[in-house]
Amino acid sequence: MTFYDGQLVRNSGRIDLGQGYDLYYEESGNPNGSPVLYLHGGPGGGMEASARRFHDPAAFNLIMYDQRGAGLSRPTGGVERNNTALLIEDIERLREHLGIRQWIVSGGSWGSTLGLAYAQAHPSRCKALVLRGIFLGTRDEMHWVNQGMRKLFPLEWLECVEGMSEAEQDHLHSTIRARLSGQDREVAVRAAIALAKFEWIAATVNPDLKEIEAELTPEFSLQYSQIVCHYVMNDFFIDPDQLIRKIGKIHGIPGYIVQGTCDWVCPPWSAVRLHRAWPGSKLELLKGAGHSSAEPAVANAILAIMEDLKGRGQ
């Protein structure tokens, strides 16, 4: 199999969401192809152009967009009127704007969370779900990020929590949110980059530090950290274990789950829980693979799924 690199944006636009928000989206591939919605991670991460490489441009009409406050959607870093229910409404508004009846919904990390929440709210609109690096939005998972990952990445953790008391470290995202809201931009930028760097380094088995540092500009890091702290502090606006409790709403929708066994950000247990609760879903546990879709084994698995869906005429 060959990746479909070098794809260009065929169409782009904005949708006015009201109350000061708009949504930026892009389309690539075949306008008459099978529609695929790709949901980025974060929350607040923004579109990943590299996601195009998984989709045959002759077969798929790929739609990507920046969620509220993320990427090129406006306002940058906006957290008022920004929650999971509104993100689901935004997806429906985008679908209606593009005149799409049904689509394949794909996403990783927070994108898997939002994809599941959307599918449970609008199951008739989903032809299939392709999910990577499963995150179910639970406090147990966030406890791991705050308390477990530090044991695997101690130096990055110490850099992230520099100057914090132990009590502040135990409430990492609220502490960083306070620094982001302060008057000292230098302090805010340092906190934002440190948080993002801690998560980015954990996302791959062999992280490229130069590449990560180039990506984590002050502008991106402030936007990302502002939104992700907002969602973490509100339990991602998801009821306790909601995505498992309501899994019956998506029974019958084909589900494809890709999960690395060395995913330090979203450990495999959540993927296994989802698979066990979702009859007919397919789980690929990739030995030695990490969290990011750039991991070779993860990328190959996603490409294979999309090629299979193409062959089935999905």
C-alpha positions as CSV (number, residue, x, y, z in Angstrom):
1,M,0.0,0.0,0.0
2,T,1.1,3.5,-0.8
3,F,0.2,6.7,1.1
4,Y,-1.5,9.5,-0.8
5,D,0.9,12.3,-0.1
6,G,0.9,15.7,-1.8
7,Q,-2.8,16.3,-1.9
8,L,-4.0,19.8,-2.3
9,V,-7.0,21.5,-0.7
10,R,-9.9,21.5,-3.3
11,N,-12.2,23.8,-1.4
12,S,-12.2,25.8,1.8
13,G,-14.7,28.1,3.6
14,R,-16.1,29.4,6.8
15,I,-19.4,28.9,8.5
16,D,-20.8,31.5,10.9
17,L,-21.7,29.7,14.1
18,G,-23.2,32.8,15.8
19,Q,-22.2,34.6,19.1
20,G,-18.9,35.6,17.6
21,Y,-17.7,32.1,16.5
22,D,-16.9,30.8,13.1
23,L,-15.7,27.4,11.8
24,Y,-13.0,27.0,9.1
25,Y,-13.1,23.9,7.0
26,E,-11.2,22.3,4.0
27,E,-12.2,19.7,1.4
28,S,-9.8,17.5,-0.6
29,G,-10.1,14.6,-2.9
30,N,-13.1,13.7,-5.1
31,P,-16.2,15.8,-4.6
32,N,-18.2,12.8,-5.7
33,G,-16.3,10.4,-3.5
34,S,-17.4,8.8,-0.3
35,P,-17.5,11.6,2.4
36,V,-15.1,11.3,5.3
37,L,-15.1,13.7,8.3
38,Y,-11.7,13.8,10.1
39,L,-11.8,15.1,13.7
40,H,-8.6,16.5,15.1
41,G,-7.3,16.0,18.6
42,G,-6.7,18.2,21.5
43,P,-9.1,19.6,22.3
44,G,-7.7,22.7,20.6
45,G,-5.1,20.9,18.4
46,G,-6.3,22.0,15.0
47,M,-6.3,20.3,11.6
48,E,-3.6,17.9,10.6
49,A,-2.7,18.2,6.9
50,S,-0.9,14.9,7.2
51,A,-4.3,13.1,7.7
52,R,-4.9,13.5,3.9
53,R,-2.3,10.8,3.2
54,F,-4.6,8.1,4.5
55,H,-7.4,8.8,1.9
56,D,-7.4,7.9,-1.8
57,P,-8.3,11.2,-3.4
58,A,-10.0,9.4,-6.3
59,A,-12.3,7.6,-3.8
60,F,-12.9,9.9,-0.9
61,N,-14.2,13.4,-0.3
62,L,-12.2,14.3,2.8
63,I,-13.5,17.0,5.0
64,M,-11.4,18.5,7.8
65,Y,-12.1,21.5,10.0
66,D,-10.8,23.4,13.0
67,Q,-13.0,23.0,16.1
68,R,-14.2,26.1,18.0
69,G,-11.3,28.3,19.1
70,A,-8.7,26.0,17.3
71,G,-6.6,26.5,14.3
72,L,-8.0,29.0,11.8
73,S,-11.5,29.0,13.4
74,R,-12.3,32.2,15.3
75,P,-11.9,33.5,17.9
76,T,-8.5,32.1,18.5
77,G,-8.4,30.1,21.8
78,G,-12.1,31.0,22.6
79,V,-13.5,29.1,25.5
80,E,-16.8,30.8,26.2
81,R,-19.6,29.0,24.5
82,N,-17.2,26.1,23.8
83,N,-18.2,22.7,25.0
84,T,-18.8,19.2,23.6
85,A,-22.5,19.6,22.9
86,L,-21.8,22.7,20.8
87,L,-19.0,20.9,19.0
88,I,-21.5,18.2,18.0
89,E,-23.9,20.9,16.8
90,D,-21.1,22.4,14.8
91,I,-20.5,19.1,13.1
92,E,-24.1,18.8,12.1
93,R,-24.0,22.4,10.8
94,L,-21.0,21.6,8.7
95,R,-22.7,18.4,7.3
96,E,-25.8,20.3,6.4
97,H,-23.7,23.2,4.9
98,L,-21.9,20.7,2.6
99,G,-25.1,18.8,1.7
100,I,-23.8,15.4,3.0
101,R,-26.3,12.8,4.1
102,Q,-23.9,10.3,5.7
103,W,-20.2,10.1,6.2
104,I,-17.4,8.0,7.6
105,V,-16.2,9.7,10.8
106,S,-12.6,9.4,11.7
107,G,-10.4,10.8,14.5
108,G,-7.7,10.1,17.0
109,S,-7.2,10.9,20.7
110,W,-9.8,13.7,21.6
111,G,-11.0,13.2,18.0
112,S,-12.0,9.6,19.0
113,T,-13.9,11.1,22.0
114,L,-15.7,13.6,19.9
115,G,-16.4,11.1,17.1
116,L,-18.0,8.7,19.6
117,A,-20.1,11.5,21.2
118,Y,-21.2,12.7,17.8
119,A,-22.1,9.2,16.6
120,Q,-24.1,8.5,19.7
121,A,-26.0,11.8,19.2
122,H,-26.5,11.3,15.4
123,P,-26.1,7.6,14.6
124,S,-28.0,7.7,11.3
125,R,-25.4,10.1,9.9
126,C,-22.4,7.7,10.4
127,K,-21.5,5.0,7.9
128,A,-18.5,3.9,9.9
129,L,-16.2,5.1,12.7
130,V,-12.4,4.9,12.3
131,L,-10.8,5.7,15.7
132,R,-7.2,5.8,16.9
133,G,-5.6,6.3,20.3
134,I,-8.9,6.0,22.3
135,F,-9.8,8.5,24.9
136,L,-13.2,8.2,26.7
137,G,-13.1,11.5,28.6
138,T,-13.0,9.9,32.0
139,R,-11.3,11.2,35.2
140,D,-9.4,8.0,35.5
141,E,-7.8,8.7,32.1
142,M,-6.9,12.3,33.1
143,H,-5.5,11.1,36.4
144,W,-3.1,9.0,34.4
145,V,-2.0,12.0,32.3
146,N,-1.5,14.1,35.5
147,Q,-0.1,11.4,37.8
148,G,1.0,8.4,35.7
149,M,2.9,9.9,32.8
150,R,5.2,11.9,35.1
151,K,6.8,8.5,36.1
152,L,7.6,7.8,32.4
153,F,8.8,11.3,31.5
154,P,10.2,12.7,34.7
155,L,12.4,15.4,33.2
156,E,9.6,16.7,30.9
157,W,7.3,16.7,33.9
158,L,9.7,18.7,36.0
159,E,10.0,21.2,33.2
160,C,6.2,21.4,32.9
161,V,5.7,22.0,36.7
162,E,8.7,24.3,37.3
163,G,7.9,26.7,40.1
164,M,4.7,24.9,41.2
165,S,4.0,23.7,44.7
166,E,3.0,20.1,45.2
167,A,-0.6,21.2,45.5
168,E,-0.4,23.1,42.2
169,Q,1.1,20.1,40.6
170,D,-1.8,17.9,41.7
171,H,-4.1,20.3,39.9
172,L,-1.9,20.8,36.8
173,H,-4.4,22.1,34.3
174,S,-6.1,24.6,36.7
175,T,-2.7,25.9,37.7
176,I,-1.6,26.4,34.1
177,R,-5.0,27.9,33.3
178,A,-4.4,30.5,36.0
179,R,-1.0,31.3,34.5
180,L,-2.5,31.6,31.0
181,S,-5.1,34.1,32.4
182,G,-2.5,36.2,34.1
183,Q,-1.0,39.5,33.0
184,D,2.6,38.2,32.4
185,R,2.7,36.9,28.8
186,E,6.2,35.4,29.3
187,V,4.9,33.3,32.2
188,A,1.8,32.3,30.2
189,V,3.9,31.3,27.1
190,R,6.3,29.3,29.2
191,A,3.5,27.4,30.9
192,A,1.6,26.8,27.6
193,I,4.7,25.4,25.8
194,A,5.7,23.2,28.7
195,L,2.3,21.6,28.9
196,A,2.1,21.0,25.2
197,K,5.7,19.7,25.1
198,F,5.0,17.2,27.9
199,E,2.1,15.8,25.9
200,W,3.8,15.9,22.5
201,I,6.9,14.0,23.7
202,A,4.7,11.3,25.2
203,A,2.8,10.9,21.9
204,T,5.6,9.1,20.0
205,V,7.9,6.2,20.9
206,N,10.9,8.1,19.4
207,P,10.1,11.8,19.6
208,D,11.9,14.3,17.5
209,L,12.7,17.1,19.9
210,K,13.7,19.6,17.2
211,E,10.5,19.0,15.3
212,I,8.3,19.3,18.4
213,E,10.0,22.5,19.5
214,A,9.5,24.0,16.0
215,E,5.8,23.0,16.1
216,L,5.1,24.4,19.5
217,T,5.2,28.1,18.7
218,P,3.9,30.6,21.4
219,E,0.8,31.3,19.3
220,F,-0.1,27.6,18.9
221,S,0.8,26.6,22.4
222,L,-1.3,29.4,24.0
223,Q,-4.3,28.5,21.9
224,Y,-4.0,24.8,22.5
225,S,-3.3,25.0,26.2
226,Q,-6.2,27.5,26.8
227,I,-8.7,25.1,25.2
228,V,-7.4,21.8,26.6
229,C,-7.3,23.2,30.2
230,H,-10.9,24.5,29.7
231,Y,-12.1,21.0,28.7
232,V,-10.1,19.1,31.3
233,M,-11.4,21.4,34.1
234,N,-15.0,20.6,32.9
235,D,-14.5,16.9,32.6
236,F,-14.7,17.4,28.8
237,F,-18.4,18.2,29.2
238,I,-19.1,14.5,29.2
239,D,-21.0,12.6,32.0
240,P,-19.1,9.9,33.9
241,D,-18.5,7.0,31.6
242,Q,-21.1,8.3,29.2
243,L,-19.4,7.0,26.0
244,I,-19.5,3.4,27.3
245,R,-22.9,3.6,29.0
246,K,-24.5,4.9,25.7
247,I,-22.6,2.5,23.4
248,G,-25.9,0.9,22.5
249,K,-26.8,3.9,20.4
250,I,-24.1,3.0,17.8
251,H,-24.6,-0.8,17.7
252,G,-24.7,-1.7,14.1
253,I,-22.3,1.0,12.9
254,P,-19.0,-0.5,11.7
255,G,-16.2,0.4,14.1
256,Y,-12.5,0.2,13.6
257,I,-10.2,0.8,16.5
258,V,-6.4,1.3,16.1
259,Q,-4.4,1.4,19.3
260,G,-0.7,1.3,20.1
261,T,0.4,-0.8,23.1
262,C,3.0,1.9,23.9
263,D,0.5,4.7,23.8
264,W,1.6,6.6,26.9
265,V,-1.0,9.4,26.5
266,C,-4.1,7.1,26.1
267,P,-3.1,3.7,27.4
268,P,-4.7,0.6,25.7
269,W,-7.2,-0.2,28.4
270,S,-9.7,2.4,27.1
271,A,-9.5,0.9,23.6
272,V,-10.1,-2.6,25.0
273,R,-13.1,-1.3,27.1
274,L,-14.6,0.3,24.0
275,H,-14.1,-2.8,21.9
276,R,-15.6,-5.1,24.5
277,A,-18.7,-2.9,24.9
278,W,-19.2,-2.4,21.1
279,P,-20.4,-5.6,19.4
280,G,-18.9,-6.1,15.9
281,S,-16.1,-3.5,16.4
282,K,-12.6,-4.4,15.2
283,L,-9.6,-3.7,17.4
284,E,-6.0,-3.6,16.2
285,L,-3.5,-3.6,19.1
286,L,-0.2,-2.6,17.6
287,K,2.8,-3.9,19.6
288,G,5.4,-1.2,20.3
289,A,3.4,1.6,18.6
290,G,2.7,4.9,20.3
291,H,-0.1,7.4,20.3
292,S,0.5,9.6,17.2
293,S,-0.9,8.9,13.8
294,A,2.6,9.5,12.5
295,E,3.8,6.3,14.2
296,P,4.6,4.0,11.2
297,A,2.5,1.0,12.5
298,V,-0.4,3.3,13.3
299,A,-0.3,5.1,10.0
300,N,-0.2,1.8,8.1
301,A,-3.1,0.4,10.0
302,I,-5.3,3.5,9.3
303,L,-4.4,3.4,5.6
304,A,-5.3,-0.3,5.5
305,I,-8.7,0.4,7.0
306,M,-9.4,3.2,4.6
307,E,-8.4,1.0,1.7
308,D,-10.7,-1.7,2.9
309,L,-13.6,0.7,3.3
310,K,-12.9,2.0,-0.2
311,G,-13.0,-1.6,-1.5
312,R,-16.3,-2.1,0.2
313,G,-17.7,1.0,-1.4
314,Q,-18.2,2.8,1.9
